[in-house]
């Protein structure tokens, strides 16, 4: 059974944060739908606030601290990414953008991405389309058509006990699952085994007979 590895990026600042709550819902729905489609799933959640100092130091020194380097390597090795940021001043947070800036611009090429955002008013929901989507398009990722914005009114239950977010979350997660089905262009090629020189030479000699 094939495994799909998902890295969840949450740029929320509070504990708990609405960005993390939304990220968890998107991850849970993606996990459920991927398993229903016959895949094993590995999900790694990254709270960017825990890396804020390492990210800042990376800009100054040009080097990633071990913890940040491990997160970056895991992100590059992922098949899919769920990225959720709070909205400040009509755009994604500075912490979110700073993390993206320390990545190799080519490292996310071809990866499947689901975008989410949280804010204090619905007026911010267009940030998904005019800020976050262009950013990940520049990185040459494959972006799910549906992004999910969650405002204050979304954090409650309807009269029937359901969540106002659930339908949007399931739809977006389903689109990410479709992107993750089949061969993945963003997956790293398997490392070729290094053979001893004598074995390589024997192979060449055998082929020239």
Secondary structure as GFF3:
##gff-version 3
##sequence-region A 1 209
A	DSSP	beta_strand	3	10	.	.	.	ID=ss1
A	DSSP	alpha_helix	18	36	.	.	.	ID=ss2
A	DSSP	beta_strand	40	47	.	.	.	ID=ss3
A	DSSP	three_ten_helix	48	51	.	.	.	ID=ss4
A	DSSP	alpha_helix	52	61	.	.	.	ID=ss5
A	DSSP	alpha_helix	66	76	.	.	.	ID=ss6
A	DSSP	beta_strand	80	88	.	.	.	ID=ss7
A	DSSP	beta_strand	91	92	.	.	.	ID=ss8
A	DSSP	alpha_helix	94	101	.	.	.	ID=ss9
A	DSSP	beta_strand	112	118	.	.	.	ID=ss10
A	DSSP	three_ten_helix	122	124	.	.	.	ID=ss11
A	DSSP	alpha_helix	127	127	.	.	.	ID=ss12
A	DSSP	pi_helix	128	132	.	.	.	ID=ss13
A	DSSP	alpha_helix	133	138	.	.	.	ID=ss14
A	DSSP	beta_strand	142	143	.	.	.	ID=ss15
A	DSSP	beta_strand	148	150	.	.	.	ID=ss16
A	DSSP	three_ten_helix	152	154	.	.	.	ID=ss17
A	DSSP	alpha_helix	166	180	.	.	.	ID=ss18
A	DSSP	alpha_helix	197	207	.	.	.	ID=ss19
###
